[in-house]
Amino acid sequence: LTDTLTHRLCSCQVLLTPEDAVLSDELNHASIIDGIRLCKAQKYRYRHLDLDDLENKLKQAQSQRLRVIVTDGVFSMDGDVAPLRGLCDLAERYAALVFIDECHATGFLGERGR
């Protein structure tokens, strides 16, 4: 999809069922949150960038068929960068998928970024 708003709104609806869980950073972009609200999966919100809270939510979601951790790569309001290595380590430990929205990271990180 070329429209990122459409992509965010549709992804969770198409991929997740009531037997699944989506775990979202509490400060994700509004369009991500709207997409999550529209899907039928069980919803868990973890404290911003808090891997311990995310791990507790992952433990709670273990009975779900799929678990998907959803985060912005860079949070547009504060410029916080998601701890991707830690997120991926937890995803591996709890057999979860990771969905990263990199929309706000473009031009922000890397050699020609900040």
C-alpha positions as CSV (number, residue, x, y, z in Angstrom):
1,L,0.0,0.0,0.0
2,T,1.3,3.4,-0.8
3,D,-0.8,5.3,1.8
4,T,0.6,4.7,5.2
5,L,-2.5,5.6,7.0
6,T,-4.5,3.0,5.1
7,H,-1.8,0.5,5.7
8,R,-1.9,1.1,9.5
9,L,-5.7,1.0,9.6
10,C,-6.0,-2.2,7.6
11,S,-3.0,-4.4,8.7
12,C,-4.3,-5.4,12.1
13,Q,-7.9,-6.0,10.8
14,V,-6.8,-8.3,8.0
15,L,-4.1,-10.2,9.9
16,L,-5.6,-10.7,13.4
17,T,-8.6,-12.6,14.7
18,P,-10.3,-12.8,18.1
19,E,-7.9,-15.6,19.0
20,D,-4.9,-13.3,18.6
21,A,-3.3,-10.6,20.8
22,V,-1.9,-7.2,19.8
23,L,0.5,-5.5,22.3
24,S,0.9,-1.8,21.7
25,D,3.2,0.9,23.1
26,E,0.9,3.4,24.8
27,L,2.4,6.3,22.8
28,N,2.0,4.7,19.3
29,H,0.8,7.1,16.6
30,A,-2.9,7.7,16.6
31,S,-3.3,5.9,13.2
32,I,-1.8,2.7,14.7
33,I,-4.1,2.9,17.7
34,D,-7.1,3.4,15.4
35,G,-6.1,0.3,13.4
36,I,-5.8,-1.7,16.6
37,R,-9.1,-0.5,17.8
38,L,-10.8,-1.8,14.6
39,C,-9.3,-5.3,14.8
40,K,-10.9,-8.2,16.7
41,A,-7.7,-9.3,18.5
42,Q,-7.3,-9.0,22.3
43,K,-5.7,-5.7,23.0
44,Y,-2.8,-5.1,25.5
45,R,-1.2,-1.7,26.0
46,Y,2.2,-1.5,27.6
47,R,3.9,1.5,29.2
48,H,6.0,3.6,26.8
49,L,9.3,1.9,26.0
50,D,8.9,-0.3,29.1
51,L,10.2,-3.8,28.3
52,D,9.3,-5.1,31.8
53,D,5.7,-4.1,31.3
54,L,5.7,-5.5,27.8
55,E,7.0,-8.8,29.1
56,N,4.2,-9.0,31.7
57,K,1.7,-8.4,29.0
58,L,3.3,-11.1,26.8
59,K,3.0,-13.5,29.7
60,Q,-0.7,-12.6,30.0
61,A,-1.2,-13.2,26.3
62,Q,0.4,-16.6,26.1
63,S,-2.9,-18.4,25.5
64,Q,-3.6,-16.4,22.4
65,R,-2.9,-18.0,19.0
66,L,-0.6,-15.2,17.7
67,R,1.0,-12.3,19.6
68,V,2.0,-9.2,17.7
69,I,4.1,-6.4,19.3
70,V,3.3,-3.1,17.6
71,T,5.5,0.0,17.9
72,D,6.7,3.1,16.2
73,G,10.3,2.9,15.3
74,V,10.7,6.6,16.2
75,F,7.9,8.3,18.2
76,S,6.9,11.5,16.4
77,M,6.0,13.6,19.4
78,D,9.2,13.2,21.4
79,G,11.7,11.6,19.0
80,D,12.1,8.6,21.3
81,V,13.6,5.6,19.6
82,A,12.0,2.2,20.3
83,P,14.3,-0.4,21.9
84,L,14.1,-2.7,18.9
85,R,16.7,-5.2,20.1
86,G,14.9,-5.6,23.4
87,L,11.5,-5.9,21.6
88,C,12.8,-8.5,19.3
89,D,14.4,-10.5,22.1
90,L,11.1,-10.6,24.0
91,A,9.3,-11.5,20.8
92,E,11.6,-14.4,20.3
93,R,11.3,-15.5,23.9
94,Y,7.5,-15.4,23.8
95,A,7.0,-16.5,20.1
96,A,5.6,-13.1,19.1
97,L,5.8,-11.2,15.9
98,V,7.0,-7.6,15.7
99,F,5.3,-4.9,13.6
100,I,7.4,-1.7,13.4
101,D,6.1,1.5,11.8
102,E,9.1,3.3,10.5
103,C,7.2,6.2,9.0
104,H,8.7,8.8,11.4
105,A,12.2,7.4,11.3
106,T,12.8,8.2,7.6
107,G,15.4,11.0,7.4
108,F,15.7,11.1,11.2
109,L,18.3,8.3,11.9
110,G,21.4,7.3,10.1
111,E,24.3,9.0,8.4
112,R,22.2,11.8,6.9
113,G,19.7,12.0,9.7
114,R,20.2,13.9,12.9
